[in-house]
Amino acid sequence: MKRYIQNFDHLAVTKERTDLLTIIESAYEAIDTRKIIGDNFKLKEETITIVDQVFDLKKFDRIFIFGFGKTSSVAVEAIEDILGDKINSGIVLDKKIGNLKYTKGYISAHPVPKEQNVIASKEVAKLAESLGKRDLAIVVVSGGGSAMISYPKSEYEQGAILYNEFLKSGGNITELNTLRKHLSLLKGGGLAKLLHPATTVSLIFCDVPGDHFEMVASGPTYKDASSIKDTKKIIEKYKLTNKYNFNETPKEDKYFEKVYNIPLVTNTHALIGMEKKAIELGYNVINAGAEFYQDSEIIIDLFLSKATPHSIVIGAGEPSVTVKGKGNTGGRCEHLTITALERIKEEDIMSSFASDGIDNLSASAGAITDYITREKAKDKNISIPKNIENNTTDKFFKEIGDQIITGETGSNVSDIMILLRK
């Protein structure tokens, strides 16, 4: 099996840690973007088959590729390997651009949009509007795309303010993306409108817990069910500034008649991969669910209550973190893991890790924590409660040496949690 955790050997100092890390690697393998494309995207003569949808290329004059989000560059590279010079042109927006041959890549800021995102998104809009009814648009939609496709400029200006304000509210990603849709001309079905009358095939790499495919990258090719009334409810719920200029998303059916949204991967795939590996290693497995948005304390206590001797408890989601301190050097995964350190027993090991390999502003994917972590903190005289209070979790785990380092994985299906009980 491919090694995803770069510091695997450094962390694997006990059998239980080795088992836990092996199960984590099975999650990364199950959501590997290149593998997902290879398994689900097939070209045979003049026919493309994507999952169970078949497209006859003889019906199209041109093929264009679009990609947004943290998996898009890797996914489009894999698609280029399959389609080759059948591709006429395309645009990819990602944090990191790989070796693209037929499409143009734009490095785009995340999680807070920057002006470079607007420039790239303007090119997306221009190219999309140029397509005709005998053109085929293949669109890779993945997590992170909400920040990367920012158009027009007013969305970028308001989006940066919204993200920073919403981060402190304790709201979830579905609510944030609802607001984002109504600031944009590309989100919430806006891209589908611009691509009309071309045939659009969207490949959805879902990072939104609960398999909410229409919310990924704020749904650029989905007909949006929300309205401006919904934005007002969210603004009032979290007492936001209420100074945002929201617009209505496209509602006309004609823009979506030739749109095929095809889900390819979710955090469920990661959990299935973990379960198979854990059973193979001889553990009892409890799948706690794939849609966790609660505070870390609630999730940890639930996992602990479900654990039995020689068991693995797994789950996924985006734990809620309300930023209070001034440190702000860690992400959701490190926050959950350090919080677990005060709750787990000597027979427990817990980890939370980001599927994209980057836990918010941290260089790590997350962390692993157990009695060894606790002893190292005690020996170094490092206060666990103070690091929680000050949101300096990245600094804590870096000094302790229990970060999980993968680098950017090119995959993205939310955060994943795992508890092993000896």
N, C-alpha and C positions, 0 to 999 in steps of 0.2 A: 504494500500500500504506500502511496505517496506520503512523504512526511510534510505535514502542514505546520506543525509547531516547531519553530526554529530552535528553541531552547528546551526541547523535550527532555534530553538527557540530564540537563541541569535540574529540572523540576522533579524528575522521576526517581526520587531517593528511597521510596518504599514501594512495596507491591501494590498497595491500594492507590497510591498516586499514579503509578504506571498504568493501572487499569483505568482510572478516571481519565487520564490524558489520552489513552488509546480510544476510549469511547468518544471523547471530544473530537479526535481526528476523524472518526467515522462520520460525524456530523458534517465536517468540512468536505469530506469525500462525497457525501450524498447530495450536496448542493453545488458541487464544482461546475462552474458556468460552461466551460468547454465540453465537459461530459454531458451536461444537460442539452446543449445544442446538438452534439453528436448523436445523442439518443433520440432526439425528437424532430430533427430537421434533415430531411432526405431529398436528394435530387436524383431523379432517374430519367434520363433522356430529357424530355421537355416538360417534366412534371415535378413540382415541388410538393412534398407531403410534410405537413407540420402537425404532429400528433395525429389526429384523425381527419384533418382538413386537407383537401387536395386542390392544387391550383395548376391549371394548364397554362404554361408559359406562351403558348401560341396565341393566346387571347390578349397578350400584352406587347406593346411596342418597346417599353422601357421599364427598367427596375431601379428603384431608388431605395437607399437604406438610411434610416434615421435611428439615432440612439441617444438615450438620456439616462444618466444615473451611474451608480458605482459598478454595475456589471456590464455597462454598454460597450466599452472599448474591447473587452475580452470577448463578449458575445459577438460583436460585429466582426472581429478578427476571425472567429470560427465560421461565421456565415460567409465571409469572403473566401475562406479556404474551400468552401463547398460550391459557391456560385461563380467565383472567379470573374472573368471579364463579361459575364452576363449582366453585371452591375454597371449601370451608367454613371451614377454619382451618389453622393450622400453626405450626411453630416452627423458627427458623433460629439456629444458633450459629456465629458467625464473628468474626474479629478486627475486622472493619469491616462495619457494616450499611448497606446501600444503601436505595433507595426501595421498600420492601416495602408492598404494598397489602392483601393478604389473609392474610399470615402475620406472626407476631410475631418480631422479631429480638432476640437477646441477644448483646451484645458479650462475647466469651469470651477468656480469656488463653491465650497460646501463646508459647513451647513448654512453659513450666511452668504447670500448672493452678493456679487460684486459687479461693477460695471462691465467687466469682461464677459459675464454671463449674458448681459443684455445684448452686447455686440454679436455674440454667437447665436443667441436666440432670434435676433433679427434676420440672420442668414437662414435659419431654419424656416421662419415664416415666409421669407422671399422664395426659397426653393419649393416649399409646400404649395404655395399659390400658383406655381408654374406648371404643376402636374395636370394632365388631362385624363379623359375617361378611359383611355387605353393604357394607362400607366399603372404599375404596381408599386405600392409603398410598403416596405417591410420596416416596422418600427419596433425597436427594442426599448421597453419601458421598465425601469428598475428604480429601486430605492435611492434617494438622493436627487432624483430628477426634479423634485419640487423646487429645490433651491437653484438647480442648474438651468432650467428653462424659465427665465424671467423676462417677460415681455408684455407690454411695453416698458419704457423706462420708469413710469409711475409705479409699476409693480415692484421693480427692483428697489426703489426708494422706500416704498411702504413695507416690502417683504422683509428687509433687514431689521426694521423697527419691530415688526410683528414677531419675528423669530426671537429676538432678545427679550421682548416683553412676555411672550408666551412661555418661554423657558422657565420663567419664575412663577408661572401661574399654577403649575401642577396639572395642566390639561394634557390630553392624549393626542397622538399623531393623527387620528381620524378627525378630530376637531380642528387641529391646526391646518390640515389639508383642505378642509371645507372652507376655511377662511381664505386660504391661498387661491383656491379655484376662482373666487369671486373678485380677485385683484388682477386676474390674468386674461390675456387673449389667446393663450395656448393651452392652459389647463382646463379641466372640466369640460372636455369635448371640443375645446377651441382648435386644437390641431386637426381633428377630424373635419371640422368645418373648412379649414384652409386647404386640406388635401382633397376635398370634394371637387370634382366627381371621380377621382381615382379610386381604385380598389386598395383598401388599407388593411394590412395584416399586422396586428400588434402582438408581440411576444411578451408576456407579462412575467417578470421576475419579482415575486411579491415579497415585500418586506413589512407589510402591515399585518400585525397579528390578527388571527381570525379569518385569514384568507379573503380579505376585502380587496379584491383585485382592482376594483374601480377607484380605489384611493391611492394606488401606487403612482408616485410622481404627480399626484393630484389629478389623475385620470385624463390625460390629454386626448385619448381616443374613445372614451366612454361618454355616453349621454348622461349628464349630471342630474341626479334626482333632487339635489338640494337647491335652495333658493336664497335670496337675500334675507328673507325672514329668518332662516337658520343661522346666518352670520350674526344677526342681531341678538339671537338667544345666547350664542357662545360668548359674544362680547359682554353681555350682561352677567352671564354665569361667572365669569372670571374677573369681572370689573376691569376690563381693559380700557384703553383710552377713548375708544369709540370715535376716533378721528380718521378712520380708514374709508377710502372711497371705493365701495364695492360695486361691481357690475353684475348683471345677470349672465349666466352661461347659456350656450346655444341649446334650444329645446326642440327645434324643427327636426322631424324624423328623417327628412331627406339626406341630412348630413351623415347619417349613421347606417343607411341601407346597405352600403358596400363596405362596411367595417367589420372585420373579424378579430375579436379580442380572444387570444388563446393563452390561458394560464399555463406556465411551464414549471414553476417551482415555488414552494412556500416553506415556511418553517416546519410544516408537517413532514416534509421529506427529511429534514435534519433529524427530527425526533424518531422517525422510523429507522433511519440509519443507526442512531444511537441504541435504540431498543434491540435491534438485531445483534449488534456487537456486544452489548451487555449480557444478553442471553447466552451468546457464544462463550463469554468469559465465566458463565455460571451464576450470574446474579438474577434475583427476582427483580422485575421492572415495574415501576408504577409511573404511568404517564399522567402527570397532573394537569395537563392542558397546554394549549398553544396561544392563549389570548390573555396573558397577564399584563395588566396596566396598574396594578395596585402598588402601594408603597413597599419598599424592600422588606420591612419588618413583617408585613402581612404575608408576603410570598415565602419568606424564610420559615416562618412559623408553620405555614401550611405544609411545606416540604418536610419539616421535622416531624410533624404529626402523622404523615403518611409513611415515613421510613420504618422499615422493620430490619432485623438483623440480616446481613448479607443481601442488601437490596440497593437498587439504584432508583432515585426519583428524578424524573426529567420534566422539563417544561420550557415554554418560550413566550416571548412577548417584549414589552418595553416598560420595565418598572418605572414607576413615577418617582422623580426626584425634584424636590423644590429647592432651588439654590438659595442658600441663606448666607453662607460664609463668603470670604473674599478670596479663597484659594483658587477654586474653580479649575483644578488641574487634572481632574479625573472625569470619568463618564459613569453611565448607569451601572455598567458591569462591575467596575471596581468599587462603586458605592455599595452595591448589594453584597459583594464579597466581603468587604471590611465590616459591614453591618452583621453579617453572619458570624464573623469571628467572635462576637460577644455572646452568641446564642448556641453555637454548636457544641457538642460534647466531644470527648477525646476519641470516640469511635467514629466520628463523622469527618468527611471531607466535602467541601462545597466549592463550586466554581460558577461564575457567570462570565460569558464571553460573547463578543460581538462577531456576528457571522462575516462582516466585512473586514475583520481584523483590526479595526481602529475604534477604540472605545471613546467616542467623542474627541476630546482634545488630547487624549493619551496616545502614546506611540505603541501601546500594547492592545491586545484584543480583549483583555480582562485580567483575571487573576485566579489563583488557586489558594485555598485557605484551609488550615487544619491546626492541630495542636502544635505542629512544628512551626507554623507561622506565628502562633501565639508566643511560643518560647523565644523565637528570634526577636520579637518585639520587646519582650521582657528583658532579654539580655542586652539589647541596644538602648533600653530605657526610652522607648518610643510609645507615646500615648495613643492608644486606639481611639478613645472618645474625642480627643482634640482633633485628630485627623478627620473624623466623621463630621464634627461640628464645623470645621474650617473648609470642608470640601477639598482637602489635600490628599485624596486617596491615591492619586498617581505617584506622588512623592513618597507616600508610605510604602506602597508595594515595590517601588523601584529600589528603595533602601533595604527592604526586607529580602528582595530577590525572588518574589513569587509572582511576578507578572507572566502572563502568557504572551509570547511574542510570535506572531505569524507574518507580520507585514500585511499590506493590502492584499486581500484574497481574490478580488475580482468577483466575489459572490456577495449576496446581501439579502437575508431573510429575517431580520430582527435579531434580538438578543436571545441567548439560550442559557438555561440554568440546569445545573445537575448537582445532586447530593448523593454521595456514596456513604453507606453505613456498613461498617465492618461486620 
